[in-house]
Structures are given as structure tokens and as C-alpha cells.
């Protein structure tokens, strides 16, 4: 063993690393933690391992983040679908109420034909809106789900 800068130097004979501060020459001064050349040679030797560890860590973070994003997006999609289906159900209920309302009569007196026609027109518009909302929502949900599953 040899003392270097009043420090204990270990494994001087077994240390084979390149020294970045010494034009990439072989570092041959052992394990001396007080020597800046020691630290640069250790760092230079460790760079590929740190890069691999960072890539693996980054992959894990991305994978985990992607899973959380997928779950969050799916939950949002499910909520939107639920709300759209509730809206379609309510529109269908209103259409049913209108259908029942146009058949209401008091003492054999029915609603005037003009009013029944307006109710029919409104009912047709509500049914068309309900059908369009249902069709578009389901179609968009399938497209979004396909993207999420890929």
C-alpha cells in the first residue's frame, strides 16, 4: 500500500480505469477518495450503467404514468357515456309524456289537431336528437376505446 495525499490508497495494482482528466490515460493510483482523478475515472466508468439505470427508471415511470392515464381516461369516458345514456333516457321519457299528452281529452274533447301536429313535430325532433346523441356517443366511445386499447 502506498499513501497518496496523506490518504489510504487501496487496490492500486488492480485499478484499471480511464482518467477523463488525464487525456483518457489509464488511472493507476488506486482507490483514493480524496483524488479528483479517482472520482472522474469512477464516474467515467459508471456512465453507461447510470444511463441504463436512468433508461430503465424512465421506462418504469412512463409505464406507470401511461397506466394511470389509461385508467383516468377510461373512467372519464365511462362517466361521459353514462351521462349521455341518462340524457337519451330522459329525452325518450319526454317523448313518451308528449305522446300521452296529445291523447288527453276532457269530456270527450280532444286537443285541437293543430296542437297535436305541433306536439308530433316536437316529438319527432326530440326522438331525432335522442337517436343522434346515442349514435354519436356510442360511435365516439368505440373510437376512443380503440385508441386506448392500442
Rosetta blueprint (number, residue, H / E / L):
1 X L
2 X E
3 X E
4 X E
5 X L
6 X L
7 X E
8 X E
9 X E
10 X E
11 X L
12 X L
13 X L
14 X L
15 X L
16 X L
17 X E
18 X E
19 X E
20 X H
21 X H
22 X H
23 X L
24 X L
25 X E
26 X E
27 X E
28 X L
29 X L
30 X L
31 X E
32 X L
33 X L
34 X L
35 X L
36 X H
37 X H
38 X H
39 X H
40 X H
41 X H
42 X H
43 X H
44 X H
45 X H
46 X H
47 X H
48 X H
49 X H
50 X H
51 X H
52 X H
53 X H
54 X H
55 X H
56 X H
57 X H
58 X H
59 X H
60 X H
61 X H
62 X H
63 X H
64 X H
65 X H
66 X H
67 X H
68 X H
69 X H
70 X H
71 X H
72 X H
73 X H
74 X H
75 X H
76 X H
77 X H
78 X H
79 X H
80 X H
81 X H
82 X H
83 X H
84 X H
85 X H
86 X H
87 X H
88 X H
89 X H
90 X H
91 X H
92 X H
93 X H
94 X H
95 X H
96 X H
97 X H
98 X H
99 X H
100 X H
101 X H
102 X H
103 X L
104 X L
105 X E
106 X E
107 X L
108 X L
109 X E
110 X E
111 X L
112 X L
113 X H
114 X H
115 X H
116 X H
117 X H
118 X H
119 X H
120 X H
121 X H
122 X H
123 X H
124 X H
125 X H
126 X H
127 X H
128 X H
129 X H
130 X H
131 X H
132 X H
133 X H
134 X H
135 X H
136 X H
137 X H
138 X H
139 X H
140 X H
141 X H
142 X H
143 X H
144 X H
145 X H
146 X H
147 X H
148 X H
149 X H
150 X L
